[in-house]
Amino acid sequence: MLFMQPSVPALPASLDFHGKTVLVTGANSGLGRAACLHYLQHNVSTLIITVRRLSEGEVVKAEILAQWEGKNEDDQPKILVFELDLSSHSSVTAFAAKLKAEVPCLHIALLNAGIFLLDWKVSPHTGNEMSFQVNYLSNAILSLLLLPLLRSTAEATGPPTPSYLSIVASQKYSDSRITGNPISESTTVFEACNDEKTFQPWSLYADSKLFVRLFVKELATHVDSSTVIVNCMCPGMVKTNLARSLSLPLRLVGRLVLSVRARSPEVGSRVLVYAAGGAGKHSHGQMLVVYENLPVISWIESKEGELMQAKLWRETLDALEKNSSGSIVSSTLHL
Ligand SMILES: NC(=O)c1ccc[n+]([C@@H]2O[C@H](COP(=O)([O-])OP(=O)(O)OC[C@H]3O[C@@H](n4cnc5c(N)ncnc54)[C@H](OP(=O)(O)O)[C@@H]3O)[C@@H](O)[C@H]2O)c1
């Protein structure tokens, strides 16, 4: 039945994260938490989890470690809890700096944290519209800040093994208003996304995930896949708390649809872990659904899509330069 989603096979038993350090953002619920459990089952050595409130991180850490009970204590993974709030540039840069100072290597970065909003909301920290800030801009800036560590980790590994930088996206990107009504040449992406007068509730999420898709496609052209594989993925529709901020009637309708159609977080997060650790070089610049690359919608490859991608890239690098030390990052990119 077309309404139902295809099944997701179990992760390959050959996936082995022994000796690897893996970062999962937004690890306290839904897909992030479930992805952590998969990494654990596949022998991860160090798991770095981020949360907005450290107290919640400690609870998740205890829950994850409880899964280890009865197994060899010498092999028990190390779990580090870090604070990260994607609505704030200073939190993103502070997190990246702390990670660099405290963690010598990073093999996999799974940038999972995200939100779904239908209301107009602005980050009090940055003044940017919240979905744009959290789902796109902070994840893009964090990606760029993590690249040097991901690259140096790959280069220090013998034989050289690429690291992974993987962002959770959504096939819903194709519903973005921007594909039918591109941002004009004279308007910046920031101006368009921060204009309350023209915002469209049902496009906020799709717009932010379209930007993620374009960013991954562009970033992949600046990074050698033999050092860092850059990709994104869509877990399909998954029963999580993502719609928590919607009105009660919408949540009730959503719950009904989810109960029939959605994957469990355990199943949906298989797609995350496969993309961020198993997909290999052919996933560079791509979006994975189940365990295969999903072709981009034709708009992305049109002249308009290419212009939008270039515009977004320029503005993202400017934002990085403004908010942190962009020069360090530039040296790791082919610009
Ligand atoms: N569920 C689906 O059907 C579906 C489909 C496609 C893509 N996705 C994507 O999957 C990812 C995970 O979502 P989910 O479905 O697992 O929903 P979820 O259970 O609501 O998890 C979202 C995670 O993101 C964190 N987060 C939210 N705002 C944040 C911020 N400002 N700074 C840092 N962390 C923040 C949340 O932390 P708090 O608990 O502190 O809010 C939580 O850990 C998202 O990127 C989402 O867009 C989900």
The ligand as an SDF file (V2000), in Angstrom:
LIG
                    3D

 48 52  0  0  0  0  0  0  0  0999 V2000
   10.0770   12.1620   13.4900 N   0  0  0  0  0  0  0  0  0  0  0  0
   10.0130   12.2180   12.1690 C   0  0  0  0  0  0  0  0  0  0  0  0
    9.0520   11.7540   11.5350 O   0  0  0  0  0  0  0  0  0  0  0  0
   11.1460   12.8440   11.4030 C   0  0  0  0  0  0  0  0  0  0  0  0
   11.1330   12.7520   10.0000 C   0  0  0  0  0  0  0  0  0  0  0  0
   12.1760   13.3100    9.2730 C   0  0  0  0  0  0  0  0  0  0  0  0
   13.2020   13.9760    9.9400 C   0  0  0  0  0  0  0  0  0  0  0  0
   13.1670   14.0620   11.3140 N   0  0  0  0  0  0  0  0  0  0  0  0
   14.2640   14.7610   11.9560 C   0  0  0  0  0  0  0  0  0  0  0  0
   14.8420   13.9360   12.9620 O   0  0  0  0  0  0  0  0  0  0  0  0
   15.5190   14.7440   13.9140 C   0  0  0  0  0  0  0  0  0  0  0  0
   15.1950   14.2600   15.3200 C   0  0  0  0  0  0  0  0  0  0  0  0
   13.8250   14.5060   15.5760 O   0  0  0  0  0  0  0  0  0  0  0  0
   12.8740   13.5040   16.3870 P   0  0  0  0  0  0  0  0  0  0  0  0
   11.8070   13.1060   15.4530 O   0  0  0  0  0  0  0  0  0  0  0  0
   13.6640   12.4830   17.0880 O   0  0  0  0  0  0  0  0  0  0  0  0
   12.1900   14.5340   17.4190 O   0  0  0  0  0  0  0  0  0  0  0  0
   12.4020   14.7620   18.9840 P   0  0  0  0  0  0  0  0  0  0  0  0
   12.1120   13.5140   19.7290 O   0  0  0  0  0  0  0  0  0  0  0  0
   11.6070   15.9710   19.2880 O   0  0  0  0  0  0  0  0  0  0  0  0
   13.9610   15.0560   19.1180 O   0  0  0  0  0  0  0  0  0  0  0  0
   14.5010   16.2980   18.7710 C   0  0  0  0  0  0  0  0  0  0  0  0
   15.8070   16.4930   19.5190 C   0  0  0  0  0  0  0  0  0  0  0  0
   16.3330   17.7630   19.1350 O   0  0  0  0  0  0  0  0  0  0  0  0
   16.6160   18.5120   20.3180 C   0  0  0  0  0  0  0  0  0  0  0  0
   16.4890   19.9510   20.1280 N   0  0  0  0  0  0  0  0  0  0  0  0
   15.3790   20.6700   19.8250 C   0  0  0  0  0  0  0  0  0  0  0  0
   15.6640   21.9910   19.8070 N   0  0  0  0  0  0  0  0  0  0  0  0
   16.9800   22.0960   20.0990 C   0  0  0  0  0  0  0  0  0  0  0  0
   17.8620   23.1880   20.2490 C   0  0  0  0  0  0  0  0  0  0  0  0
   17.4610   24.4610   20.1100 N   0  0  0  0  0  0  0  0  0  0  0  0
   19.1510   22.9430   20.5650 N   0  0  0  0  0  0  0  0  0  0  0  0
   19.5910   21.6700   20.7250 C   0  0  0  0  0  0  0  0  0  0  0  0
   18.8010   20.5880   20.6310 N   0  0  0  0  0  0  0  0  0  0  0  0
   17.5050   20.8030   20.3130 C   0  0  0  0  0  0  0  0  0  0  0  0
   15.5770   18.0220   21.3240 C   0  0  0  0  0  0  0  0  0  0  0  0
   15.9730   18.3820   22.6350 O   0  0  0  0  0  0  0  0  0  0  0  0
   14.8640   18.8550   23.7440 P   0  0  0  0  0  0  0  0  0  0  0  0
   14.2640   17.5980   24.2580 O   0  0  0  0  0  0  0  0  0  0  0  0
   15.6760   19.6020   24.7340 O   0  0  0  0  0  0  0  0  0  0  0  0
   13.8670   19.6970   23.0120 O   0  0  0  0  0  0  0  0  0  0  0  0
   15.6140   16.5220   21.0490 C   0  0  0  0  0  0  0  0  0  0  0  0
   16.7100   15.9390   21.6640 O   0  0  0  0  0  0  0  0  0  0  0  0
   15.0920   16.1810   13.6240 C   0  0  0  0  0  0  0  0  0  0  0  0
   16.1400   16.8280   12.9210 O   0  0  0  0  0  0  0  0  0  0  0  0
   13.8920   16.0110   12.7150 C   0  0  0  0  0  0  0  0  0  0  0  0
   13.6900   17.1090   11.8620 O   0  0  0  0  0  0  0  0  0  0  0  0
   12.1770   13.5020   12.0430 C   0  0  0  0  0  0  0  0  0  0  0  0
  1  2  1  0
  2  3  2  0
  2  4  1  0
  4  5  1  0
  4 48  2  0
  5  6  2  0
  6  7  1  0
  7  8  2  0
  8  9  1  0
  8 48  1  0
  9 10  1  0
  9 46  1  0
 10 11  1  0
 11 12  1  0
 11 44  1  0
 12 13  1  0
 13 14  1  0
 14 15  2  0
 14 16  1  0
 14 17  1  0
 17 18  1  0
 18 19  2  0
 18 20  1  0
 18 21  1  0
 21 22  1  0
 22 23  1  0
 23 24  1  0
 23 42  1  0
 24 25  1  0
 25 26  1  0
 25 36  1  0
 26 27  1  0
 26 35  1  0
 27 28  2  0
 28 29  1  0
 29 30  1  0
 29 35  2  0
 30 31  1  0
 30 32  2  0
 32 33  1  0
 33 34  2  0
 34 35  1  0
 36 37  1  0
 36 42  1  0
 37 38  1  0
 38 39  2  0
 38 40  1  0
 38 41  1  0
 42 43  1  0
 44 45  1  0
 44 46  1  0
 46 47  1  0
M  CHG  2   8   1  16  -1
M  END
$$$$
